[in-house]
Amino acid sequence: MDTVTIYGHNIRQEQKDNNINCLKKKFFPNYVFIILIAVSVASIISTIAVAVTKSDSSSEEKKSEQDGHNDISSSVSDESWEKYKKAEKYLYIWEYYTPDYIINMCQEHHFTRVYLSIGCIETFWDNYYSQGKFPARGEIGSLDYETFIKQLNDINVEVELVTFLNRDGNGDDFTNVDRVDTVANMVKELSKKVQIKALHFDQESNRSIEGLLNMYIRANEIFPVSAILRPFYLYTKLSDIKQHFTDQTFYESFSDCETIADALMKITKFTDLMAYNENYAKVEEYMEDLKKN
């Protein structure tokens, strides 16, 4: 089981300066642009990940960002920058800069994995997925996924494709769950041409754990899936939510699992624990509890 614990901040470009100043004071006085901290439970090796969200900005600002992305390295000491570069780092891409910018960023910051969003299945179903096409999103729309992922593979960056089923903000709507079969099969076919580590579902259900487990089972039978774990999943026993399962035979199939997290880890090969906590001591507590599972 490959489990990563992620701790951090989501940041928009217009908030960058204030957030970085806060982070510098609280966590890494000599670092800038550190947004997420992740720790591999399997190896207990500290890693760092960065999430990038694109803001509305002028063309001139965009060009400045892309031409001058290495300004970060000039803002810290050489020693700190080298330590930062050597750390294992993961990059989440929800909105897109140009592909060249992402490639350059991965090389400069030594990112080892990219979580690349392919959008919501419901949103892009009619015009793309139902037709066997990946959605043309942002500036990557001008470059097909195969080419972009191949570029990432060529610089030794792992890729997980990120999606979720429906637009329901709570992640509890599993209507048309059979659509994950289509997307998983498309990812499987694409993986014959380029290297894709997993299909990562950014789906964090609160009330429909039965639907969540069923979705992961369906997709994982086709292509390796990466599941999100939450503290809620770590500490909620399946026996406490038994009444929410409509299929008791399905519930009994997890009789060897104590918690929701146990059930998710039984199904999937890869998991990411989203810590949602700014207290690193609390994050370490989550990690210790996860190791007991």
PLY file of the C-alpha trace (Angstrom):
ply
format ascii 1.0
element vertex 293
property float x
property float y
property float z
element edge 292
property int vertex1
property int vertex2
end_header
0.00 0.00 0.00
1.42 3.34 -1.07
-0.03 5.98 1.26
0.93 9.63 1.30
-0.16 12.10 3.97
-0.69 15.62 2.71
-0.75 18.70 4.86
-1.11 22.14 3.48
-2.63 25.20 1.96
-4.37 25.72 -1.36
-3.08 28.97 -2.80
-4.16 31.32 -5.55
-1.69 33.53 -7.31
-3.17 36.78 -6.01
-2.82 35.44 -2.44
0.71 34.18 -2.89
2.71 36.90 -1.15
0.62 36.96 2.02
0.49 33.18 2.26
4.20 32.77 1.69
5.04 35.32 4.38
2.80 33.41 6.78
4.36 30.07 5.86
7.89 31.43 6.19
7.20 32.53 9.75
5.34 29.41 10.83
7.13 26.52 9.20
10.20 27.08 7.06
11.85 30.46 7.71
14.23 30.06 4.76
11.73 28.61 2.28
9.23 30.28 0.04
6.52 28.73 -2.09
6.08 25.67 0.12
2.38 24.94 0.28
1.88 21.28 1.06
3.89 18.88 3.17
3.48 15.16 2.58
4.90 12.15 4.36
5.02 8.65 2.98
3.62 6.29 5.60
5.35 3.32 3.99
8.83 4.77 4.27
8.26 7.63 6.76
10.24 9.91 4.47
9.31 13.57 4.65
8.28 15.02 1.32
7.03 18.34 0.07
4.27 18.98 -2.44
3.03 22.15 -4.06
-0.48 22.91 -5.35
-0.82 25.53 -8.05
-4.08 27.27 -8.89
-4.24 29.71 -11.75
-5.70 33.17 -11.14
-7.03 35.72 -13.56
-4.14 37.87 -14.67
-3.09 39.95 -17.64
-1.09 38.50 -20.50
1.88 40.55 -19.38
1.66 39.12 -15.85
1.37 35.59 -17.23
4.46 36.08 -19.35
6.32 37.51 -16.40
5.35 34.51 -14.27
6.48 32.06 -16.92
9.71 33.85 -17.80
10.59 34.53 -14.21
9.44 31.45 -12.34
12.99 30.87 -11.14
12.83 34.08 -9.10
11.88 31.82 -6.18
15.34 30.31 -6.08
16.93 33.74 -5.81
14.81 34.56 -2.74
16.29 31.90 -0.45
19.76 30.89 0.64
21.67 28.44 -1.55
21.71 25.87 1.24
17.94 26.05 1.77
17.26 25.90 -1.96
19.40 22.78 -2.36
17.61 21.06 0.54
14.29 22.01 -0.99
15.27 20.64 -4.40
16.42 17.31 -2.94
13.13 16.76 -1.11
10.55 14.59 -2.85
7.79 16.88 -4.08
4.40 16.43 -5.72
2.52 18.94 -7.86
-1.28 19.19 -8.07
-2.51 20.86 -11.26
-6.15 21.92 -11.15
-6.01 24.85 -13.57
-3.42 25.16 -16.24
-0.49 27.29 -17.15
1.11 26.43 -20.48
2.55 22.89 -20.67
6.05 24.33 -21.10
5.66 26.21 -17.84
4.67 23.03 -15.99
7.57 21.09 -17.50
10.03 23.84 -16.54
8.58 24.05 -13.05
8.89 20.29 -12.54
12.50 20.36 -13.66
13.52 23.36 -11.59
11.73 22.30 -8.40
12.46 18.58 -8.90
8.84 17.47 -8.63
8.59 13.68 -8.83
4.85 13.31 -9.30
2.08 15.34 -10.92
-1.61 15.01 -10.10
-3.18 16.20 -13.34
-6.88 17.09 -13.32
-8.97 15.76 -16.20
-12.09 17.45 -14.86
-15.45 16.38 -13.48
-16.99 13.43 -15.31
-20.49 14.92 -15.19
-19.30 18.30 -16.49
-17.46 16.85 -19.49
-19.61 13.80 -20.14
-21.78 14.93 -23.06
-19.13 16.67 -25.15
-16.10 14.58 -24.31
-16.16 11.39 -22.22
-19.30 9.94 -23.82
-17.48 10.34 -27.14
-14.30 8.71 -25.89
-12.37 12.00 -25.71
-10.55 13.66 -22.85
-11.73 17.24 -22.23
-9.78 20.13 -23.70
-9.09 22.13 -20.55
-7.33 25.43 -20.21
-4.16 25.94 -22.18
-3.47 22.21 -22.22
-6.42 21.99 -24.58
-4.00 22.97 -27.33
-1.82 19.96 -26.51
-3.18 16.44 -26.24
-2.80 14.57 -22.97
-0.66 11.86 -24.54
1.96 14.37 -25.64
1.94 16.26 -22.34
2.16 13.14 -20.18
4.95 11.80 -22.41
6.87 15.01 -21.74
6.42 14.48 -18.00
7.47 10.83 -18.30
10.61 11.89 -20.17
11.76 13.94 -17.18
10.96 11.09 -14.76
7.77 12.59 -13.34
5.01 10.17 -12.32
1.48 11.09 -13.35
-1.85 10.45 -11.67
-4.95 11.67 -13.49
-7.47 13.34 -11.18
-11.25 13.28 -11.59
-14.52 13.10 -9.65
-17.93 11.78 -10.62
-20.50 14.57 -10.21
-20.61 18.28 -9.42
-22.17 17.73 -5.99
-20.01 19.76 -3.64
-20.19 17.19 -0.82
-19.15 14.25 -2.97
-22.29 12.31 -2.02
-23.91 12.08 -5.47
-23.10 8.79 -7.19
-25.70 9.05 -9.93
-24.48 7.50 -13.19
-21.64 5.74 -11.38
-21.24 3.48 -14.40
-19.59 6.44 -16.15
-16.41 5.79 -14.17
-16.07 2.59 -16.22
-15.77 4.66 -19.39
-13.20 7.04 -17.92
-11.18 4.21 -16.33
-11.11 2.38 -19.67
-9.97 5.55 -21.44
-7.16 5.98 -18.92
-6.25 2.31 -19.33
-5.96 2.74 -23.11
-3.92 5.93 -22.70
-1.60 4.12 -20.27
-0.60 1.78 -23.10
1.09 4.76 -24.75
2.35 6.72 -21.73
3.06 5.93 -18.08
0.16 6.68 -15.71
0.51 5.64 -12.09
-3.17 5.74 -11.12
-6.59 7.26 -11.63
-7.01 9.52 -8.61
-10.56 10.29 -7.43
-10.93 13.59 -5.62
-14.17 12.33 -4.11
-14.74 12.90 -0.38
-18.19 11.61 0.50
-19.63 12.23 3.97
-22.97 10.45 3.82
-22.79 7.88 1.02
-19.86 5.66 1.92
-21.57 2.73 0.22
-21.63 4.68 -3.04
-18.01 5.73 -2.57
-16.79 2.19 -2.01
-18.80 0.90 -4.97
-17.33 3.58 -7.24
-13.78 2.70 -6.27
-14.40 -1.02 -6.76
-15.78 -0.44 -10.26
-12.92 1.78 -11.37
-10.18 -0.27 -9.71
-11.27 -3.41 -11.55
-10.31 -1.61 -14.76
-7.31 0.53 -13.78
-5.36 1.12 -10.54
-7.12 3.74 -8.45
-5.82 6.24 -5.92
-8.27 7.11 -3.12
-8.47 10.13 -0.84
-8.55 9.42 2.88
-9.81 12.00 5.37
-9.42 12.10 9.15
-13.16 11.31 9.23
-12.43 8.07 7.40
-9.62 7.19 9.81
-11.80 7.40 12.89
-15.27 6.37 11.69
-16.06 2.70 12.19
-18.04 0.93 9.52
-20.21 -0.57 12.27
-21.30 2.94 13.22
-22.69 3.62 9.74
-24.05 0.15 9.00
-27.59 1.53 8.84
-26.60 3.71 5.88
-25.83 0.67 3.71
-28.77 -0.44 1.56
-27.01 -3.66 0.52
-26.09 -5.60 3.65
-24.28 -8.27 1.63
-22.04 -5.51 0.27
-21.52 -4.25 3.83
-20.56 -7.74 5.04
-17.91 -7.95 2.33
-15.94 -5.49 4.46
-16.29 -7.50 7.68
-12.51 -7.57 7.99
-12.35 -3.75 7.97
-12.82 -1.70 11.11
-12.90 1.81 9.65
-13.83 3.52 6.39
-10.11 4.03 5.77
-9.53 0.27 6.15
-12.20 -0.40 3.53
-10.73 2.11 1.08
-7.23 0.70 1.54
-8.60 -2.80 0.97
-9.97 -1.73 -2.40
-7.26 0.55 -3.76
-3.53 0.23 -4.25
-2.77 3.90 -3.60
-4.21 6.32 -1.05
-3.66 9.96 -0.07
-4.57 11.17 3.41
-5.74 14.76 3.19
-4.91 16.05 6.66
-6.88 19.33 6.57
-4.99 20.59 9.58
-2.39 23.32 10.05
-0.99 21.71 13.20
1.84 19.44 12.09
1.79 17.59 15.42
-1.79 16.64 14.62
-0.74 15.49 11.17
1.91 13.26 12.74
-0.80 11.84 14.99
-2.87 11.00 11.91
0.13 9.27 10.38
0.77 7.20 13.48
-2.87 6.14 13.59
-2.80 5.30 9.89
0.24 3.06 10.38
-1.77 1.01 12.87
-4.30 0.09 10.18
0 1
1 2
2 3
3 4
4 5
5 6
6 7
7 8
8 9
9 10
10 11
11 12
12 13
13 14
14 15
15 16
16 17
17 18
18 19
19 20
20 21
21 22
22 23
23 24
24 25
25 26
26 27
27 28
28 29
29 30
30 31
31 32
32 33
33 34
34 35
35 36
36 37
37 38
38 39
39 40
40 41
41 42
42 43
43 44
44 45
45 46
46 47
47 48
48 49
49 50
50 51
51 52
52 53
53 54
54 55
55 56
56 57
57 58
58 59
59 60
60 61
61 62
62 63
63 64
64 65
65 66
66 67
67 68
68 69
69 70
70 71
71 72
72 73
73 74
74 75
75 76
76 77
77 78
78 79
79 80
80 81
81 82
82 83
83 84
84 85
85 86
86 87
87 88
88 89
89 90
90 91
91 92
92 93
93 94
94 95
95 96
96 97
97 98
98 99
99 100
100 101
101 102
102 103
103 104
104 105
105 106
106 107
107 108
108 109
109 110
110 111
111 112
112 113
113 114
114 115
115 116
116 117
117 118
118 119
119 120
120 121
121 122
122 123
123 124
124 125
125 126
126 127
127 128
128 129
129 130
130 131
131 132
132 133
133 134
134 135
135 136
136 137
137 138
138 139
139 140
140 141
141 142
142 143
143 144
144 145
145 146
146 147
147 148
148 149
149 150
150 151
151 152
152 153
153 154
154 155
155 156
156 157
157 158
158 159
159 160
160 161
161 162
162 163
163 164
164 165
165 166
166 167
167 168
168 169
169 170
170 171
171 172
172 173
173 174
174 175
175 176
176 177
177 178
178 179
179 180
180 181
181 182
182 183
183 184
184 185
185 186
186 187
187 188
188 189
189 190
190 191
191 192
192 193
193 194
194 195
195 196
196 197
197 198
198 199
199 200
200 201
201 202
202 203
203 204
204 205
205 206
206 207
207 208
208 209
209 210
210 211
211 212
212 213
213 214
214 215
215 216
216 217
217 218
218 219
219 220
220 221
221 222
222 223
223 224
224 225
225 226
226 227
227 228
228 229
229 230
230 231
231 232
232 233
233 234
234 235
235 236
236 237
237 238
238 239
239 240
240 241
241 242
242 243
243 244
244 245
245 246
246 247
247 248
248 249
249 250
250 251
251 252
252 253
253 254
254 255
255 256
256 257
257 258
258 259
259 260
260 261
261 262
262 263
263 264
264 265
265 266
266 267
267 268
268 269
269 270
270 271
271 272
272 273
273 274
274 275
275 276
276 277
277 278
278 279
279 280
280 281
281 282
282 283
283 284
284 285
285 286
286 287
287 288
288 289
289 290
290 291
291 292
